[in-house]
Amino acid sequence: MIGKLQAFALDCPDPAALAAFYAELVGGRVVDDGSEWVELEGTVLAFQRVADYRPPSWPGQEQPQQAHLDIHVGDLDTGQAQVLALGATLLEDFGGSKGWRVFADPAGHPFCLCRA
C-alpha cells in the first residue's frame, strides 16, 4: 500500500449544506471551520466550494458525472422517501428490477441507492 485514502471531495456551491445532506444520508459529524472546505468526520467525504460550479448531468455527458457514490439500503422505497425528504432528486428508477435507483444530491452529484 502506498497511502491511505484521506478524503473523497465533492465540488459544490455550498459545502456546509451538502455536508449536512450527506451526514443525514451516511452518518458522520459536519466539521466546518468557515473555509471553502468542509469535512464529514467519521467518513472520507469532504466538500469543497467551487466558483461557477456546474452540476454533472445524468445520463448525458454535457457535464460528465466523473464519479458517484453507491449507498446500500435495506429497502429501496424507504431509502428513496428519506433521500427525497432531504432534498435529493430522483434521476432514474429502474423499477427495482436492477436493485438500484439513481438520484442527484442537492448540488447535482449523482449517487445510487442500492438494495443491500
C-alpha positions as CSV (number, residue, x, y, z in Angstrom):
1,M,0.0,0.0,0.0
2,I,1.4,3.4,-1.0
3,G,-1.0,5.5,1.0
4,K,-4.4,5.7,2.8
5,L,-7.4,7.5,1.3
6,Q,-7.8,10.8,3.2
7,A,-10.9,12.1,1.6
8,F,-13.2,11.9,-1.4
9,A,-14.0,15.5,-2.1
10,L,-17.2,16.8,-3.9
11,D,-17.1,20.2,-5.6
12,C,-20.2,22.2,-4.8
13,P,-21.5,25.7,-4.3
14,D,-22.4,25.3,-0.6
15,P,-20.1,22.9,1.3
16,A,-21.8,23.1,4.6
17,A,-25.3,22.4,3.2
18,L,-24.0,19.4,1.1
19,A,-22.1,18.1,4.1
20,A,-25.3,18.2,6.2
21,F,-27.2,16.3,3.4
22,Y,-24.6,13.5,3.4
23,A,-24.4,13.5,7.3
24,E,-28.1,12.6,7.2
25,L,-27.6,10.0,4.4
26,V,-24.5,8.1,5.7
27,G,-23.8,9.5,9.2
28,G,-20.8,11.5,10.4
29,R,-20.4,14.9,12.0
30,V,-20.0,18.1,9.9
31,V,-16.7,19.8,10.6
32,D,-16.9,23.4,9.2
33,D,-14.2,25.9,10.1
34,G,-15.8,28.6,7.8
35,S,-13.4,28.0,5.0
36,E,-14.0,26.7,1.5
37,W,-13.6,23.1,2.7
38,V,-16.0,21.1,5.0
39,E,-15.4,17.6,6.1
40,L,-17.8,14.9,7.3
41,E,-15.9,13.4,10.3
42,G,-16.3,9.6,10.6
43,T,-16.2,9.2,6.8
44,V,-13.8,10.0,4.0
45,L,-16.2,12.6,2.4
46,A,-15.2,16.2,2.1
47,F,-16.9,19.2,0.3
48,Q,-15.1,22.0,-1.5
49,R,-16.6,25.3,-2.7
50,V,-16.1,26.0,-6.3
51,A,-16.8,29.3,-8.1
52,D,-19.2,28.9,-11.0
53,Y,-20.0,25.3,-10.1
54,R,-21.9,23.4,-12.8
55,P,-23.5,20.1,-11.7
56,P,-22.9,16.9,-13.7
57,S,-25.8,15.7,-15.9
58,W,-27.4,12.3,-15.9
59,P,-27.2,10.3,-18.1
60,G,-25.7,12.7,-20.7
61,Q,-22.1,13.7,-20.9
62,E,-22.5,17.5,-21.4
63,Q,-21.3,17.8,-17.8
64,P,-19.9,14.2,-17.1
65,Q,-20.6,12.7,-13.7
66,Q,-16.9,11.7,-13.3
67,A,-17.7,9.7,-10.1
68,H,-20.7,8.7,-8.0
69,L,-21.4,7.0,-4.6
70,D,-23.3,3.8,-4.1
71,I,-25.2,3.7,-0.8
72,H,-26.6,0.3,0.4
73,V,-30.0,0.5,2.0
74,G,-32.3,-2.2,3.4
75,D,-35.3,-1.1,1.4
76,L,-35.2,1.0,-1.8
77,D,-38.7,2.5,-1.3
78,T,-37.9,3.6,2.3
79,G,-34.5,4.9,1.3
80,Q,-36.0,6.8,-1.6
81,A,-38.5,8.5,0.6
82,Q,-35.8,9.5,3.0
83,V,-33.4,11.0,0.5
84,L,-36.1,12.9,-1.3
85,A,-37.1,14.4,2.0
86,L,-33.5,15.5,2.4
87,G,-33.5,17.3,-0.9
88,A,-32.3,14.7,-3.4
89,T,-33.8,14.4,-6.8
90,L,-34.7,11.0,-8.5
91,L,-32.9,10.8,-11.8
92,E,-33.6,7.2,-12.9
93,D,-35.8,4.4,-11.4
94,F,-35.1,1.0,-12.8
95,G,-38.4,-0.2,-11.3
96,G,-36.5,-2.2,-8.7
97,S,-35.5,-4.8,-11.3
98,K,-31.8,-3.9,-11.2
99,G,-31.7,-3.3,-7.5
100,W,-30.7,0.4,-7.6
101,R,-32.0,3.8,-8.2
102,V,-30.1,6.9,-9.3
103,F,-30.5,10.3,-7.5
104,A,-28.8,13.7,-7.5
105,D,-27.8,15.3,-4.2
106,P,-28.8,18.9,-3.7
107,A,-25.7,20.1,-5.6
108,G,-26.5,17.8,-8.5
109,H,-24.0,15.0,-7.9
110,P,-25.3,11.6,-8.9
111,F,-25.5,8.8,-6.3
112,C,-27.2,5.5,-6.2
113,L,-29.3,3.7,-3.5
114,C,-28.6,0.0,-3.9
115,R,-30.6,-2.8,-2.4
116,A,-28.5,-4.4,0.4
